Amino acid sequence: MNSRSGKSAKADSKPVRIVAPYPFTYTFRVKPPETGTPLLDFLLRRFPFRNATGWEMRINDGRILCNDAPALPETLLKQGDLISHHNPRVTEPSVPDAVRILEETDSWLIVYKPAPMPVHPGGRYQKNTLIEILGEMTDGPLHIIHRLDSVTSGLMLIGKNPEFSHKASLAFKHGDVEKAYFALCDGVPKDDAFSCDFGIRREKGYRFTCAEDGKQALTKFRTIKRGPARSIIQCEPVTGRTHQIRLHLAALGFPVYDDDVYRSDGGNLLQNTAISLQSSVLRIPALDVNYAIDVPSDWNDKL
């Protein structure tokens, strides 16, 4: 199969997808490091998007149970405890109605994921997710092989059968996948090519940080285009740590320009809008997967 380079993924305004409110019960297990944590503290750490007052109200209303029994905010949790949270009227955030199937074979799909959109169900999203939307667009089972952050757009490979999905998953695990992203960044690098190998660890909630005691990480960069105050940078992650590209760019002084989580020292714990980071190249030579898209056309106006 030939590379589809030359196609442009525009970031123009798109229609949004909205689902009607529905009842849903979320369930999750207490992990070993969380043993002995009060229920309220557990909820605040796992789900920082809601404050203490909001969680305490739900506990006292009986909407949050521990092992199917009522609990108190100060209830101490044990490893393996089942926590359930019933929401009688889930109102999911809307997402862009712009999922596209770019290439399809008997074994896989190459799709364009818009942002913000999560890949799989979780948290506040059960139906407005990539895998659920693709399920409405296609027949048969689909298999998630890799992931993109909700706020990141671009190419994803989706398996259509277990055999291919297993082979592709091994290719990602063993570093046999060629990946590249484009990022629109604050600042203008002097070098055409550079890299970053800072370690990465979790800092708080959904936020990570560069640290000497973090997991090994390496990203290679190439400056594609320079403007007066911003630049377009191609990013090639050699490792696959959470938020790796965003963290390494910020650490080098070239944060993704609309990434409110990492472009300042304080940063927000959550970000619900798309950022200018696009998965643009995805190649697995051994499996004949080869696809590429161009820099979004409107980025040039923002340099």
C-alpha positions in Angstrom: 0.0 0.0 0.0 1.3 3.4 -0.8 1.7 6.3 1.7 -1.2 8.8 1.5 1.0 11.8 2.2 -0.3 15.0 0.8 -3.7 14.8 2.4 -4.5 17.7 4.7 -6.5 17.4 7.9 -8.1 20.7 8.4 -8.9 22.0 11.9 -12.0 24.0 10.6 -15.1 24.2 12.6 -17.1 21.0 12.4 -20.6 19.8 13.5 -20.7 18.3 16.9 -22.0 15.0 18.1 -24.5 15.1 21.0 -26.1 12.1 22.7 -29.3 12.2 24.8 -28.9 11.9 28.6 -29.0 8.3 29.9 -28.6 6.5 33.2 -25.3 4.7 33.9 -23.4 3.1 36.8 -19.6 3.5 36.8 -17.6 0.8 38.7 -13.9 0.6 39.6 -11.7 -1.4 41.9 -9.4 -0.1 44.7 -5.8 -0.7 43.8 -3.1 -1.8 46.4 -1.5 1.7 46.8 -5.0 3.0 47.7 -5.6 0.6 50.6 -6.5 2.6 53.8 -7.6 5.7 51.9 -10.9 7.3 52.9 -13.5 7.0 50.3 -13.7 10.8 49.7 -10.0 11.1 49.3 -10.0 8.2 46.9 -12.6 9.8 44.7 -10.7 13.2 44.7 -7.5 11.5 43.7 -9.0 9.3 41.0 -11.4 11.9 39.6 -10.1 15.4 40.3 -12.6 17.0 37.8 -15.2 17.1 40.7 -14.5 18.9 44.0 -15.0 17.5 47.6 -18.4 19.0 48.0 -19.7 17.4 44.8 -18.3 13.9 45.8 -19.5 14.2 49.4 -23.0 15.0 48.2 -23.1 12.0 46.0 -21.9 9.7 48.8 -24.5 11.0 51.2 -27.2 10.6 48.5 -26.4 6.9 48.3 -25.3 7.2 44.7 -21.8 5.9 45.6 -21.6 2.4 47.1 -18.7 0.3 48.4 -19.2 -3.4 47.6 -22.9 -2.7 46.9 -23.4 -1.2 50.3 -23.8 2.4 51.5 -20.6 4.1 52.7 -19.4 7.3 54.4 -16.9 9.8 53.2 -14.5 8.6 55.8 -14.9 4.9 55.1 -11.5 3.3 54.8 -11.0 1.3 51.6 -9.4 -2.1 51.2 -7.6 -3.5 48.2 -10.1 -4.9 45.7 -13.1 -3.1 47.1 -15.7 -2.4 44.4 -16.8 1.2 44.2 -19.9 2.1 42.2 -21.2 5.5 41.2 -24.7 5.7 39.8 -25.6 8.7 37.7 -29.3 8.7 36.8 -28.8 11.2 34.0 -25.4 11.2 32.3 -24.9 14.2 30.1 -21.8 13.6 28.1 -19.7 16.4 26.7 -20.2 16.9 23.0 -17.4 15.9 20.6 -16.5 16.8 17.0 -18.6 14.9 14.5 -15.6 14.4 12.3 -14.4 10.8 12.6 -13.2 9.6 9.2 -12.2 6.2 7.9 -9.2 6.9 5.6 -8.3 3.4 4.6 -9.8 0.0 5.1 -8.7 -3.6 4.5 -10.0 -7.0 5.7 -7.8 -6.7 8.7 -7.6 -3.1 9.8 -8.8 0.5 9.5 -6.8 3.7 9.4 -9.0 6.4 10.9 -8.7 10.1 11.6 -9.6 10.9 15.2 -10.7 14.5 15.8 -10.1 16.3 19.2 -11.2 16.5 21.8 -12.4 12.9 21.7 -11.4 9.9 23.9 -10.5 6.7 22.2 -12.4 4.3 24.5 -15.2 4.6 27.1 -14.2 5.9 30.5 -14.9 8.7 33.0 -17.5 11.1 31.6 -17.5 9.4 28.2 -19.3 6.2 27.3 -20.9 6.9 23.9 -19.0 9.9 22.5 -15.8 7.9 22.0 -13.9 6.9 18.9 -14.5 3.2 19.3 -18.2 3.6 19.9 -18.6 5.9 16.9 -16.7 3.6 14.7 -18.9 0.7 15.9 -21.9 2.7 14.5 -20.0 3.2 11.2 -18.8 -0.4 10.6 -19.9 -4.0 10.9 -18.1 -6.6 13.1 -15.8 -6.3 16.2 -13.1 -3.6 16.4 -9.9 -3.8 18.4 -8.0 -0.9 19.9 -4.3 -1.3 19.2 -2.9 2.0 20.4 -4.2 5.2 21.8 -4.1 9.0 21.4 -4.8 11.5 24.2 -8.3 12.9 24.0 -6.9 16.4 23.1 -4.7 15.0 20.3 -6.0 14.5 16.8 -4.8 12.4 13.9 -4.2 8.9 12.6 -5.1 5.7 14.5 -4.8 2.1 13.5 -7.8 -0.1 14.5 -7.8 -3.8 14.2 -10.7 -5.8 12.7 -9.6 -9.3 13.8 -7.7 -10.7 16.8 -4.8 -12.1 14.6 -3.9 -8.8 13.1 -4.5 -6.8 16.3 -2.1 -9.1 18.2 0.7 -8.7 15.5 0.2 -4.9 15.5 0.2 -4.7 19.3 3.5 -6.5 19.3 4.9 -4.2 16.7 4.0 -1.2 18.9 5.5 -2.9 22.0 8.8 -3.8 20.3 9.3 -0.4 18.6 8.6 -1.6 15.1 6.2 1.2 14.3 7.3 4.4 12.6 5.3 7.3 14.2 5.5 11.0 13.7 3.4 13.9 14.9 3.2 17.6 14.0 3.1 20.2 16.7 2.4 23.9 16.5 4.7 25.3 19.2 5.4 28.6 21.0 9.1 29.6 20.4 11.4 29.1 17.5 14.2 26.5 17.7 17.6 27.4 16.3 18.4 23.8 15.4 16.8 22.0 12.5 17.1 18.7 14.4 17.3 18.0 18.2 16.1 15.5 20.8 15.0 15.2 24.5 15.6 12.2 26.8 14.2 13.4 30.1 12.5 10.8 32.2 8.7 11.0 32.8 6.6 10.2 35.9 3.1 10.9 37.1 2.9 14.2 39.1 -0.8 14.5 40.1 -4.1 13.2 38.7 -3.8 13.3 34.9 -0.7 15.5 35.0 2.8 14.1 34.4 6.2 15.7 34.7 9.8 15.3 33.6 12.0 14.0 36.4 15.3 12.2 36.9 13.6 9.3 38.6 11.0 9.0 35.9 10.6 6.3 33.3 13.1 6.4 30.4 11.8 8.5 27.4 13.3 9.7 24.1 11.8 12.0 21.5 13.4 13.2 18.3 12.4 16.5 16.8 12.8 18.3 13.5 11.9 21.9 12.8 9.6 22.0 9.8 8.7 25.7 9.6 9.6 28.9 11.5 7.5 32.0 12.1 8.2 35.2 14.1 7.1 33.7 17.4 6.0 30.1 16.7 7.1 27.0 14.8 5.9 23.8 13.4 7.9 20.8 14.7 7.8 17.2 13.6 8.0 14.9 16.6 9.1 11.2 16.6 8.6 9.4 19.9 11.1 6.6 20.3 9.4 5.5 23.5 5.7 5.8 24.3 5.3 7.4 27.7 2.1 9.3 28.6 2.1 12.9 27.4 5.7 12.4 26.3 5.8 14.7 23.3 4.0 17.5 25.2 6.3 17.2 28.2 9.5 17.1 26.2 8.5 20.1 24.0 7.6 22.1 27.1 10.8 21.1 28.9 12.9 22.3 25.9 11.0 25.7 25.9 8.8 25.0 22.9 5.4 23.9 24.4 2.4 23.2 22.2 1.0 26.7 21.9 -2.5 25.9 23.1 -1.6 23.2 25.6 -2.9 24.8 28.8 -1.7 21.8 30.9 2.0 22.0 30.2 2.8 25.4 28.7 3.0 27.2 32.1 4.6 26.3 35.4 1.2 26.0 37.1 -0.8 24.2 34.4 -4.3 22.9 34.7 -5.0 19.4 35.8 -7.6 19.0 33.0 -7.9 20.2 29.5 -11.2 19.8 27.5 -10.2 21.4 24.3 -8.1 20.2 21.4 -4.5 21.1 21.2 -2.3 21.6 18.1 -0.7 18.2 18.2 -1.5 15.8 15.3 -0.6 12.2 14.8 0.5 12.4 11.1 2.6 9.4 10.1 1.9 5.7 10.9 3.9 3.0 9.3 4.4 -0.7 10.1 6.4 -2.1 7.1 6.0 -5.8 8.2 2.2 -5.5 8.1 1.9 -3.3 5.0 0.5 -0.3 7.0 1.7 3.0 5.6 -0.2 6.2 5.9 0.6 9.9 6.3 -1.3 13.3 6.4 0.0 16.8 6.1 0.2 19.6 8.6 -3.3 21.2 9.1 -3.6 24.0 6.6 -4.7 26.6 9.2 -1.5 26.2 11.3 0.4 28.5 8.9 -1.9 31.4 9.8 -1.0 31.0 13.5 2.8 31.1 13.2 
